[in-house]
Amino acid sequence: MIPTAIPSPCEEALRGLAAGQDDLRRCIETLTPMLFALAHRLHLPEERREAAVGDALSDIRQHCGQWPRTQLPAQVWVLAVARRRFLSSSAA
């Protein structure tokens, strides 16, 4: 018997969103702590973090259909999308 990998909460949330189930609440609960940690690590000003995380969640929701084609782990894809958003918003 071949063991199957148990999907991470991040992967489950992203799959549901990409499948059109649009469980945004689950995504927010799952992804928000990770996104705030990334915003902190990238030294986004504290007063801009909440808006930046909201923008990143919007990008993730808008582009989640592209994730399966990348063959990246869900967490890597989510963090890459968020990082791009955070860096572009800090440059503005």
N, C-alpha and C positions, 0 to 999 in steps of 0.2 A: 504494500500500500504506500503510495507516494503522499507524503505530508503536504498539505496545502497551507500556504501562508495566510495568516489571519490579517485581514485588512486593518490598517490603522484607522483611528477615528477621523483623521484628516482625509484619508482616502475615501472612507465611507461618505463623509460629508460632501466631498468634491464629486464623487460618482453620482450621488443623489441630485446634486445641482446640475451636473452635466446631462443627466438623464431626463431633465425637465420636471423633476419632482419639486424643484424649487423650494426645498426646505431651508430657507434662508436663516431661520432661527438656529437650526442645528449648526450651520456653517459659522454663524456669528459666535455661538458658544464654543465651538471647537477651535476656530482659527484666531479669534481675537487675542487670547493671551500670547500666542506665538507672534502675532503682528505687533503688539505693543512691545514685546521683548526686542524685536528687530528694530523698531523705531527708536527705542532707548539705546540700543547698541550702535546705531548710526548717528547718534547724538542729535536727533530731531529735537527742537525746542519743545519743552513739555506742553506749552500752550497750543502747539500745532499738532501734537500726536493724535488726538482724538479725530480730528478732521482728516489727517493723513491715513489713519487706519480705515476710516469710513470710505475714503476714496479708493484705497487698495481693495477693500471688500467689493466695491462696485466694479472695479476692473476684473477681479476674480470671477464675479458673477457673470459679467459680460463675455469673458473669454474662456470660461470653463469648458466649453465644447472643444476647444483646441488641445486641452491637456492630454487626452488619451493618445493623440498622434505623436506627442513628444516622447512617449515612453519613459518619462521621468517619474520618480516617486512623487506622490502627491505633495508631500511637504516641501520638496525641492522646488517644484513648480510654483506653489503658492508663495514661497519666500522670494523666488526670482521675480514674480509679478509685483509683489509688494515692494521689493527693493528698488525696482525700476521706478515705481510710482513715488516712493519716498525720495529718491535722489532727484527725480525731475521736479518734485514740488519744493525741495530745498534749494534748487538752483534758481527758482523763480523769485 
